[in-house]
């Protein structure tokens, strides 16, 4: 990304050993919207991910790659990417899963909603199985998600349906910059902590600044689900976040 062509919107895509799943043809659809650019964050991959990303970026000026020296987890990959995009001058940032569980046109749709409605500072995709939508999710994963979402809602103090959907679009605000100023506690439930920071930071967002947008299409992608051990770890991390942010107003306790 050049200094003379500051991006107005950057889509951050964290990658770890995604060489067999990267679909550059589909991701290229995002770039049809000329205000959007893609920033891949390679989180210390050990396969050919970095090489493939580099090859695509070399032939496309709207694609960049941020290489992390070691695997630090999805949360830190997303945070590094968002910070890089903000430093490059982005006014809107997004993060989006490399497995393309949700089609690229859903990403563009939610991005355009944020552009059209200045009152929205955070738009979150929500996997809600409604008539007319195509949400392909196993029954077990659905109910596990509902249990997790219930605990997350209690922690946040707001009725959030789906904190963990990997499609979020955020307007760059002082609240977002403050929320990204230190590492997240968890590799996988960083979304909850990000929302906690946005709602309870030094320049907090209000509940009305955040919307959940039901997705029209989403599907389970093989290899994307967490293992049972990771799921238990996610619940443990949620409890850690709850106790860490237990002070008045939800702000983090001093270390």
C-alpha positions in Angstrom: 0.0 0.0 0.0 1.6 3.2 -1.1 1.8 6.4 0.9 0.1 8.4 -1.9 -3.0 6.1 -2.0 -4.3 5.7 1.5 -6.9 3.0 1.8 -10.4 4.0 3.0 -11.2 0.4 4.0 -9.0 -2.5 4.7 -10.2 -6.1 5.2 -7.9 -8.0 7.5 -7.7 -11.8 6.9 -5.7 -13.8 9.5 -4.1 -16.9 8.1 -2.4 -19.9 9.7 -1.5 -22.8 7.4 -4.2 -22.0 4.9 -2.3 -23.0 1.8 -4.8 -25.7 0.8 -7.9 -23.5 1.4 -7.0 -20.1 0.0 -9.4 -19.1 -2.8 -8.0 -16.1 -4.5 -10.6 -16.1 -7.2 -13.4 -15.6 -4.6 -11.4 -13.2 -2.5 -10.8 -11.1 -5.6 -14.5 -10.3 -5.7 -13.9 -8.1 -2.6 -11.6 -5.9 -4.7 -14.4 -5.1 -7.2 -15.4 -2.5 -4.7 -12.6 -0.1 -5.4 -12.6 1.4 -1.9 -11.7 -1.9 -0.3 -8.3 -3.5 0.0 -7.1 -6.8 1.6 -4.4 -7.2 4.2 -3.5 -10.8 4.9 -1.8 -11.5 8.2 0.3 -14.6 8.1 0.5 -15.8 11.7 3.7 -17.8 11.4 2.5 -20.4 9.0 4.7 -23.5 8.5 3.2 -24.5 5.1 3.2 -22.6 1.8 0.7 -19.9 2.9 3.3 -17.1 3.1 4.6 -17.9 -0.4 1.1 -18.0 -1.9 0.1 -14.8 -0.3 3.3 -13.1 -1.5 2.7 -14.2 -5.0 -0.8 -12.8 -5.1 0.2 -9.5 -3.5 3.0 -9.1 -6.0 0.5 -9.0 -8.8 -2.2 -7.0 -7.1 -1.6 -3.5 -5.7 -4.8 -3.7 -3.6 -3.4 -6.7 -1.6 -0.7 -6.6 1.1 0.7 -9.2 3.4 1.8 -8.6 7.0 4.2 -11.4 8.1 4.3 -12.2 11.8 7.5 -13.9 13.1 5.7 -16.6 15.1 2.2 -18.0 15.6 0.5 -15.9 18.3 -3.1 -17.0 17.7 -6.0 -15.5 15.8 -6.7 -12.7 18.2 -3.2 -11.2 18.0 -3.1 -11.7 14.2 -6.4 -9.7 13.9 -5.1 -7.1 16.3 -1.8 -6.7 14.4 -3.7 -6.4 11.1 -6.2 -3.8 12.4 -3.4 -1.7 13.9 -1.4 -1.8 10.7 -4.5 -0.8 8.6 -5.2 2.1 11.0 -1.6 3.3 10.8 -1.9 3.2 7.0 -4.9 5.5 7.1 -7.9 3.3 6.9 -11.2 4.8 8.0 -13.1 1.5 8.1 -11.5 -1.8 8.9 -12.9 -5.4 8.9 -11.8 -8.8 9.7 -12.9 -11.9 7.8 -12.1 -15.6 8.1 -9.8 -17.1 5.4 -12.1 -20.1 5.1 -14.8 -18.0 3.5 -17.5 -19.6 5.5 -19.5 -16.5 4.7 -19.5 -15.5 1.0 -17.6 -12.4 0.0 -20.8 -10.6 -1.1 -21.9 -10.8 2.6 -18.7 -9.0 3.6 -19.4 -6.3 1.0 -23.0 -6.0 2.0 -22.2 -5.3 5.7 -19.3 -3.0 4.7 -21.7 -0.9 2.5 -24.2 -0.8 5.5 -21.5 0.9 7.6 -20.7 3.3 4.8 -24.3 4.2 4.3 -25.2 4.6 8.0 -22.6 6.9 9.8 -24.3 6.1 13.1 -23.0 2.5 12.9 -19.5 2.1 14.3 -19.5 -1.7 14.6 -21.4 -4.2 12.3 -21.2 -7.8 13.3 -22.3 -10.7 11.1 -24.7 -13.0 13.0 -25.4 -16.7 12.1 -29.1 -16.8 12.5 -31.1 -19.6 10.8 -34.0 -17.7 9.4 -36.4 -18.6 6.6 -34.9 -17.5 3.4 -31.3 -17.8 4.7 -28.8 -20.6 4.2 -27.0 -21.1 7.5 -25.4 -24.6 7.4 -24.3 -25.4 10.9 -24.4 -28.7 12.8 -27.0 -28.9 15.6 -24.2 -29.6 18.1 -22.2 -26.5 17.1 -25.4 -24.4 17.1 -26.3 -25.3 20.7 -22.7 -24.9 21.9 -22.7 -21.5 20.3 -26.0 -20.6 22.1 -24.5 -21.6 25.5 -21.4 -19.5 24.8 -23.4 -16.5 23.6 -25.5 -16.6 26.7 -22.4 -16.4 28.9 -21.0 -13.7 26.7 -24.2 -11.6 26.9 -24.1 -11.8 30.7 -20.4 -10.7 30.7 -21.0 -7.8 28.3 -24.3 -6.7 29.8 -25.9 -6.5 26.3 -28.1 -9.0 24.4 -25.5 -10.2 21.8 -26.6 -13.1 19.7 -23.3 -14.1 18.0 -20.0 -12.8 19.3 -17.9 -15.3 17.4 -18.9 -14.9 13.8 -15.7 -14.2 11.9 -17.1 -11.3 9.9 -17.0 -7.9 11.5 -16.8 -4.3 10.1 -15.6 -1.5 12.3 -15.4 2.2 11.8 -12.0 3.6 13.0 -12.8 5.6 16.1 -10.9 6.6 19.3 -12.7 3.8 21.0 -11.3 1.2 18.5 -7.8 2.6 18.7 -7.9 2.4 22.5 -9.4 -1.2 22.4 -6.4 -2.3 20.3 -3.7 -0.7 22.4 -2.7 -4.0 24.2 -2.8 -7.7 23.5 -5.9 -9.8 24.0 -6.0 -12.3 26.7 -7.4 -15.1 24.5 -6.5 -16.6 21.1 -10.1 -17.5 20.3 -12.6 -15.4 22.3 -10.9 -12.1 21.6 -14.1 -10.9 20.0 -15.7 -10.7 23.4 -12.9 -8.8 24.9 -12.8 -6.4 22.0 -16.5 -5.7 22.5 -15.9 -5.3 26.2 -13.2 -2.7 25.5 -15.2 -0.9 23.0 -18.2 -0.5 25.4 -16.1 0.3 28.5 -13.0 2.1 27.3 -11.9 5.7 27.9 -14.1 6.9 25.0 -16.7 4.1 25.0 -19.2 3.3 22.3 -22.8 3.0 23.1 -25.0 0.0 22.5 -26.7 1.9 19.7 -23.3 2.2 17.9 -23.2 -1.6 17.4 -25.5 -3.7 15.2 -25.7 -7.4 14.4 -26.6 -8.2 10.8 -28.1 -11.6 10.2 -26.2 -13.4 7.4 -28.0 -14.6 4.4 -25.5 -17.4 3.9 -22.9 -19.2 6.1 -21.6 -22.8 6.1 -19.4 -24.9 8.3 -16.1 -25.4 6.6 -14.3 -28.6 7.4 -11.2 -28.0 9.5 -12.5 -24.7 10.9 -14.2 -25.9 14.0 -12.4 -25.8 17.4 -11.5 -29.1 19.0 -13.3 -30.0 22.2 -10.2 -29.1 24.2 -10.1 -25.7 22.5 -13.8 -25.2 23.2 -13.2 -25.9 26.9 -10.3 -23.5 26.7 -12.6 -20.8 25.2 -15.0 -21.1 28.1 -12.1 -20.9 30.5 -10.9 -17.8 28.7 -14.3 -16.3 28.9 -14.3 -16.8 32.7 -10.8 -15.2 32.8 -12.1 -12.2 30.9 -15.0 -11.9 33.2 -12.8 -11.8 36.3 -10.2 -9.5 34.7 -12.9 -6.9 33.8 -14.8 -7.3 37.0 -14.1 -3.7 38.2 -16.8 -1.0 38.0 -17.8 -0.1 34.4 -16.1 -3.2 33.0 -12.6 -1.7 32.8 -9.7 -3.9 33.2 -8.2 -4.3 36.7 -4.6 -3.0 37.0 -2.0 -5.7 36.3 
